[in-house]
Amino acid sequence: MEQSQGRVAVNKREKARFEITLGELAAAGKANNTVYKAVGKAFIMSTVPTLTAEINTKVLMCDNEIATAARQMTQFEESIKATEHELQTFH
């Protein structure tokens, strides 16, 4: 349960960071603007549309991971409730 909560928190932080970057890219303006993305200690030249598409894909991946972790937490909670109910009826 704690692991799923941790995954949700990490992915929410990453998604927020990506959304800030998307806002900065939108402010960069023109589609032909050259931007640089960090890859380790190096920087790679890219265009605004290309980098925007990459980041949008990462945002979707974060959304999917958050949804998966939330489903796992729900299933775990339901399992705990079912087990508690079984124990109560056993006594």
C-alpha positions as CSV (number, residue, x, y, z in Angstrom):
1,M,0.0,0.0,0.0
2,E,2.8,2.4,1.0
3,Q,4.6,1.5,-2.2
4,S,1.6,2.4,-4.3
5,Q,1.2,5.7,-2.5
6,G,4.8,6.4,-3.1
7,R,4.5,5.7,-6.8
8,V,1.5,8.0,-7.0
9,A,3.4,10.8,-5.3
10,V,6.5,10.4,-7.5
11,N,4.4,10.4,-10.6
12,K,2.4,13.4,-9.6
13,R,5.7,15.3,-9.0
14,E,7.1,14.3,-12.3
15,K,3.8,15.2,-14.1
16,A,3.9,18.6,-12.5
17,R,7.5,19.1,-13.6
18,F,6.6,18.1,-17.2
19,E,3.6,20.5,-17.2
20,I,5.9,23.4,-16.1
21,T,8.2,22.5,-19.0
22,L,5.3,22.4,-21.4
23,G,4.3,25.9,-20.3
24,E,7.8,27.1,-20.9
25,L,7.8,25.5,-24.3
26,A,4.5,27.2,-25.1
27,A,6.1,30.5,-24.1
28,A,9.0,29.8,-26.4
29,G,6.6,30.4,-29.2
30,K,7.3,29.6,-32.8
31,A,7.4,26.1,-34.1
32,N,10.8,26.5,-35.7
33,N,12.5,27.6,-32.4
34,T,15.4,25.5,-31.5
35,V,15.5,24.2,-27.9
36,Y,17.9,22.0,-26.1
37,K,17.0,19.1,-23.8
38,A,19.3,17.7,-21.2
39,V,20.4,14.1,-21.6
40,G,22.7,13.3,-18.7
41,K,25.5,15.9,-18.8
42,A,24.9,16.7,-22.5
43,F,22.4,18.7,-24.3
44,I,20.6,17.7,-27.5
45,M,19.2,20.2,-30.0
46,S,15.5,19.7,-30.8
47,T,12.5,21.7,-32.0
48,V,9.6,22.9,-29.9
49,P,7.0,20.5,-31.5
50,T,9.3,17.5,-31.1
51,L,10.1,18.2,-27.5
52,T,6.5,19.0,-26.7
53,A,5.4,15.7,-28.2
54,E,8.0,13.8,-26.1
55,I,6.9,15.5,-22.9
56,N,3.2,14.9,-23.7
57,T,4.0,11.2,-24.0
58,K,5.7,11.3,-20.6
59,V,2.7,13.1,-19.1
60,L,0.4,10.3,-20.4
61,M,2.8,7.7,-19.0
62,C,2.6,9.4,-15.6
63,D,-1.2,9.5,-15.8
64,N,-1.3,5.7,-16.6
65,E,1.1,4.9,-13.7
66,I,-1.0,7.0,-11.3
67,A,-4.2,5.2,-12.4
68,T,-2.5,1.8,-12.1
69,A,-1.2,2.5,-8.6
70,A,-4.6,3.9,-7.6
71,R,-6.3,0.7,-8.8
72,Q,-3.8,-1.4,-6.9
73,M,-4.5,0.6,-3.7
74,T,-8.2,0.2,-4.2
75,Q,-7.9,-3.6,-4.7
76,F,-5.6,-3.8,-1.6
77,E,-8.1,-1.9,0.5
78,E,-11.0,-4.1,-0.7
79,S,-8.9,-7.2,0.1
80,I,-8.3,-5.9,3.6
81,K,-12.0,-5.2,4.2
82,A,-12.9,-8.7,2.9
83,T,-10.3,-10.3,5.1
84,E,-11.5,-8.3,8.2
85,H,-15.1,-9.3,7.4
86,E,-14.1,-13.0,7.2
87,L,-12.3,-12.7,10.5
88,Q,-15.3,-11.1,12.2
89,T,-17.7,-13.8,10.9
90,F,-15.2,-16.5,12.0
91,H,-15.5,-15.5,15.6
